[in-house]
Amino acid sequence: MDLFRIIIAILLPPLGVFLQVGFGGAFWLNILLTLCGYIPGIVHAVWVIARR
């Protein structure tokens, strides 16, 4: 299941974080990072998924 979430996180970082943590602070932070740059959003999403 984590592999599926990581693939989703690479394609749509906020969706990958949402599937892992829901509407928490990490989700909103990931949206902000993705708006600032796609790569920071991916890095944060993969980090959130790997951490939990």
Protein Blocks (a to p, Z undefined) as FASTA:
>chain_A
ZZmmmmmmmmmmmlmmmmmnopafklmmmmmmmmnomklmmmmmmmmmmmZZ
